[in-house]
Amino acid sequence: MSEKIDEHHRGRGARELTIVFSMTLAFMVAEIVGALLTNSLALLSDAGHMLTDAGALGLSLFAIWFASRPATPEKSYGYYRLEILAALINGITLVLISLYIFYEAFHRFMEPPQVRSLPMLTIASLGLTVNLVGAWILARPEEGGLNIRGAFLHLLGDALGSVGAMVAGVVMLAFDWWLADPLISVGIGLLIIYGAVRLLRDVVDILMEGTPAHIDLTALGRRMTEIPGVASVHDLHVWSLTSDFETMSGHVVVSDDLDGERQQELLATLCQTLAREFGIDHVTIQLESNQMVEKGRFACRCPANGGFTSICSAPEKVE
């Protein structure tokens, strides 16, 4: 199990994250100074977002490094869920950033300050370049996962912030309409919250061990019963250990005429089918015979309130 998890995390964007982290950290200082000199909220919100980007990228790097540590008797699954915790922190941070932008924008709607539009436009253009390059580096599909996705959303939000600051700079430069700065900042904040809520929804679903959205549990159970030798399945559960790493447990009732060797062959066939057709690499299956189930032995007890997502046909009473 630990070997599969280490293999899963090995090379999951660590090099790309390091490059983007260095770029973000270097430009962050310049943008914060520029935001203070130009008195622009749009640029300041973008600079503040870039500051949190540096923290988010650093957290993502730490999660990748720590998650590669081997499993222990106390942590039998290892530290793979640090990736999910990093994504959770990144998502919450994105929401907090947006709320701060709304707070500052409210005050600027009341008393719009003058903004040095031309320097603001120049700095925002440079920020857009840095953010787009960083987002492009992290957008590679083979480096997926909620941890990388959280870092990507930070950079994408920054890119939107830079675009917004550029638009606000052009409007204020042309028309001296200072309300453009807080108005566009609110739009940026709404877009950031939208991405953050979607990220947090996926994170919470994994932490709650929900069935992955791309897996139909009923269809999976039906497919298992189509394999010769399988009489029925019950207490079937599928969940994500971490991003793109699904696992399954379940009870399989087999025909009474299967001997030990044929049961092992059936077990191998089930594992191969689940890996090939559903992408589930870690499978735990308990084999039960019809005779044993009828006697109530080895049968799981299903919760009376249906609290678990399962396909269950076990007897109500277990002796």
Buried (B, 14 or more C-beta within 10 A) or exposed (E): EBEBBBEBBEEBBBEBBBBBBEBBBEBBEBBBEBBEEBBBBBBBBBBBBBBBBBBBBBBBBEBBEBBBBEBEEEEEBBBBBBBBBBBBBBBBBBBEBBEBBBEBBEEBEEEBEEBBBEBBBBBBBBBBBBBBBBBBBBBEEEBBBBBBBBBBBBBBBBBBBBBBBBBBBBBBBEEEEBBBBBBBBBBBBEBBBBBBEEBBEBBEBBEEBBBBEEBBBEEBBEBBEEBEBBBBBBBBBBBBBBBEBBBBBBBBBBBEEBEEEEBEEBBEBBBEBBBEEBEBBBBEBBBBBBEBBEEBEBBBEBEEEEEEEBBBBBBEEEE
